[in-house]
Amino acid sequence: MQPNHTPPAVVGLSESHVLATAIAREASVALLPIEERAFDGGEFKLRPLESARGRRLFVVQSLAATEQAPAPQRLVRLLFLLQCLRDAGADTRVVLLPYFAFARKDRRTQIRDPVTSRYVAELLEAAGASGLIGLDVHNPAAFDNAFRIPTVHLTALPMLAEHFLRRLTRHVALTVVSPDVGGIKRAQIFRELLAARSDQEVGLAFVEKRRAKGIVSGGTLAGQMAGRAAIVLDDLCATGGTLIRAAAACRDGGATAVHVAVTHTPLPTGVAALIAAESIASITVTDSVGFALPAELAGAAADRLITLQTAPLLGETVRRMLAGQPVAPLLERWPA
């Protein structure tokens, strides 16, 4: 049992303060206040305003970029805070990354290619991270292999499954669609989650996608679609092009409606593109990036854009880890 004078806490940088506050509330732990001072030339100072000595800390920072805080700046601020907390005597410093930027380049596809996800892992470890919690990273296998510290990979798929089972009538035939071959495993897991909670078979399909020298092509649909509602699933939406192409292929294949489900929306322009696509009936995302979409964008699609909250999942994960309870059940089912 933790001594009373060293209670665990959640720490959130200003870019992720709202999400960190919600996670602390869900986990029933304190939010450790920090001082953040900006200096001329982009330099800054970070320090805890309460004692960190002997405490188990969960440091929240989403690495999605904004004009005010680009992804590299968010990463550097996280690295500096981790080192400061280590110097201040924190017992453990578990990094909670709702959105893990730089994870898409996780392997070499050309000569002399970087493996950026591993570089970020090495930086976090060197800065004093004791463990890491990620949510729907681009490649879970590469995520596991990149770190030498304990990692927990969470997924929003159970909460997305519960959402669609509430939203769509049980009598509608469903097909889960991966917008490219690389996402088939994710789509298969989601199909199994839906099928386990419904009384009918759920189909699986994917859309061909080719990328060469930055140009994306393809669009052939493989799978049964006629007369069925499609749920196009992906881990993130950057520009929206891949998802829109897949939605159009589903419509051409005879889908009665096309719904898009995506965990991360690091760029508002990508969501705007989805909203503008007439082939998409609804768009379901999460708040993993840590900031709200522009009001005019959210208002323009109030009846089609649904944002699910990640704090209950992330907070319950923190609570279970502090209590020594398994996290695995959260990967299988998430109660509404």
N, C-alpha and C positions, 0 to 999 in steps of 0.2 A: 504494500500500500504506500502511496506517495505521502511523504511528510506534509503536514499542514502548511509549513512555511515555504514549500516549494511546489505549489500547484501547477499543473500543466496549463498551457495557454496557446492561443492562436495569435500569430503576428501577421499583419497585412500591410503591405506598402500602399501608398495613397492610390495607385492605379487600380488596386483590387480591394480597396477598403470596404466597399459595400458588400461584396461577396464574402470577404473574410469575416465581417461582422455577423452575417447570416450563418456562416459555418460555425462560428463560436457559439452562437445561440442554439443551434441545432445540437451541438455536441455537449452543451451545458458546461462550457469551460470559459475562462476569462479571455478577454482580448487585451493583449499586452500593448500598451501605448508606446509609440516610438516618435522621436523627433526627426523631422525631415526638413532640412534647410538647403536652399538653393543658393549658389554663388555665381558670380559673373563667369561667363565662358562655359557654362553647362556643368560646372563642378557642383558637388553636393555633399552633404553630411547626413549620416543616419546613425541613430543610437537609441537603445531602449530607455524609456523614462522610468522603468521600474527594474528591480533586480531580476536578472536572468539566471543567476547562479543556481545550479542544480536542477533547473527546470526542464521539463520535456516540452519542446516548442514545435508547433506546426506553422511553417512559414508559407503564406499564400501569395502567389504572384502568377497571374495569367500573362502569357507572353505575346498576346495579340497586340498588334501595333495600332496606335492612333497618331494623328499629326503632332499632338503634344508629347507623346511618349512612344517613339519607335521601338520595335522589338529589341534591337541591340541595346538600347538604353535601359529597357526594362530588365534585360538579362544582367547587365552590369550592376544595376542597383540591387538586384537580388544577390549577386555574388558578394558585393560589399556588405550587405546586411548580414549574410551568413557568417562572414568572417568576423564581423563585429560581435555577433551573438556568441560565437565560439570564444572570442577573447573575453567576453563578459561572463564566461563560465557556464553557459547553458549546457545541460547534461546531454541532450540530444536535439538535433535540428532536422526535422523531417520536412522536406520541401513538398508543397502541394501545388502542382501545376495543372490547373483546370484546362489550360490550353498550352501545349508544348510546341512552341515554334521551333523552326530549324529541323524538324523531325522528318520532313519529306525526303531529304537527301540522306538516306539511310544505307546506301550501298553504292558500289562503283558500277556504273553502266558504260563509262568510257574510260580510256586511258588517263591516268592522273586525276581522276575524279576525287573530290573530297568525300568524307563520310561525316557530315556535319553533326548528325545526332550523337555520334560517339564523342566528338569534340566538346559538345555541350555537356555531356555526361562527365567527362574528365574535368571540366571547369567547375562544375557543381561539387564534385568529390573533393577537388583541391581546396575549394572555399569552405569546406567543413560540413557538407550535407551528410547527415547520418542515414537517411533513407529518402525515398521519393515516392509520391503518389501521383499517378497520371490518369487522365481520363480520355479514353478512345484515341490513343496515339495512332499515328498513321500506319505504323507497322509494329504490332505488339511483339513479334519475335525479335526484331531489331532493337526494340526498346529493352527487352530483357537482356539481350547480349551486350548492350552498350554500357551497362552499369555494373560496378563491383559492389555497390552498397545494396541493401534490401530494397526491393521495389514492389509496389502494388499497382496493378493495372485495372482500373475500374472501367465500366462501360455504361452508357446511357441506354443501351438497348432494352433492358427490362422496363424502364419507365416509358420509353417510346412504345413498346408493345402494349402496355396497359393503356396508354393514351389512345392508340388506334382501336383497341378493342372496345373502349367506351364510346369513341366517336363514330365508328362505322357499324352499321347494322350487321348482326350475326348472319344474316341471310345473303350477304354480298360475298361472292367468291373473290378471294384475294390472291395476288401474286406479288412476291417480294422481288424487286429488280435491283441488280447491281449495275451501276452505270459504266463499269469497265470490268475486265477480267480480274484485276487485282483485288477487287472488293467482294469476290464471290464468297469467300469464307465468312466475311461479316454478314452478308445477306443470308447465308445458310443458317447461321446462328439465330438471326432475327426471325427467319421463317420458322425455325423450331420453337422459339419462344411463343410466337403467335399460335402455331398449331397446337401446342400443349395447353393453351387456355381457351381454345375455340372447339366447336364440335364439327368442324369441317376441315378438309384438306386445304393446305395453303401451298400455292405454287412457287416456283423459283425460276428466275430468268436473268439474263445478263445482256448487255449491249456491247458490241464490238467497239473498241477504241484503239486508234493508233496515233502515236506521237513521233514525229521525226523533225528535227531541227526547229523545235518550238511550234510546229504546225500540227494541230489535232485533226484527225479525220476518222472516218468509220461511222457506223450507226446501224449496223445489222443487228436485229433483235433475235436472240435465241431463247425460246421458251413459249409456253402457251399464254396468250394474252386476250384473245377474243372474248368479249362478254364478261371480263373480269376487271376489278379495281386494282390498280397498280400502286405499290408503295416503293418509290425509288429511294434507296438508302445509300448514304455516304457518310464518311467521318467528318468531312469539312467541305464548305463551299467557299471558294476564293472568288472566281469571276462568275460562277454559275453556268458557264458554257457546257461543261460535261453533263450536269444535271438536266439542263434544258434540252440538250441533244437526246438524252435518254428518254425524257418525257415525250418528246415528239415521236420517237420510235415506238413508244408504247401506244400512243394515240393512233399512229398509222397501223399498228398491229391489232387494233380493235378494242383497246381498253375503254371501259365505260367512264372511268375517272382516273386521274393520275395525281397522287399525293407524294410530296417530297418530304423526307425525314433526314435531318443532318444534325450532328452534334455541335460542330464548331462553325461559326460565321465570323472569321477574323476581319473581313472587309465588308462594310455596308453596301458597297457597289454590287457585290455578288448577290446579296439578298434582294436588292433593287431589281436586278436582272430577273430573278425568279418571280418576283411580284409582277413584272411586266409580261411574263410569258403566259399567254392565254391557254396553253395546253396544261397548265398546272392548277389543280383545284384547291390545294392547300399546301402550306409550307410550315413544317414543325421543326423548331430549332431549340437549342438550350442557351442559357446565359453564361456559358463557360468562358467567354471572352472577357467577362467582367465589366462590360459597359453596355448601356442601352443603345438600341438603334435610334437614329434621329427621329424626332417626333413626327415629322412630316412623312417619313418612310413608314413608320409603324401605323400611323393613322390612315395612310392610303390603302392599307391591306388589313384593317382591323378584323375583318371577317374571314380572312384567309391565312393570316400569319399568327402562329401560336408559339409562345416561348415557354419552355418548361424550366423550372427552377432546379439547379444542381445542388444547392446548399443542403437539402435534406439528405441526399446521397453522400455528399462529401462529409457532412457533419456526423452522420451515422458511422461512416468509416473511421473518423477520428475517435468517436466514442468507443467503438469496438476495439480499436488498437490499444487505447488506454486501459480498457478493461481486460485485455488479453483474450478477447473473443475472436472467432474466425470472421474474416471478411468475405469468404467465398460465397455464402448465401446471397449476398447482394448482387452477385453476377448472374444469378438465376431468376430472381423475382424481386420486384420492388413494389410494395403496396401503395396504392394511390392515396 
